[in-house]
Amino acid sequence: MIFVLDNICSTVSSGLNSLSAVILTDIVSPLKREVMSEERAAIVTKIIAASLGVLCIALTFVVSLLGGILQVETSLIIISFIT
């Protein structure tokens, strides 16, 4: 069971790192006029990754509060695809 959890954490970690690198390259870098050093880029990427991780955890709690609404929405989506 621990191997499954390890694989999930690894997948989430690589996804957050990839997304933070894309955000750095596509959004942050064009906004800065000067070239960012590799050390500074690494720090900014880590900050973005940590922020995205906190956002994911916060959204998990929000979705857990939606319970019944989420089930109704899922049912409606399934019904709309069937018809």
Secondary structure, DSSP 8 states (H G I E B T S, - for coil): -HHHHHHHHHHHHHHHHHHHHHHIIIIIHHH-SS---HHHHHHHHHHHHHHHHHHHHHHHHHHHHHHHHHHHHHHHHHHHHH-
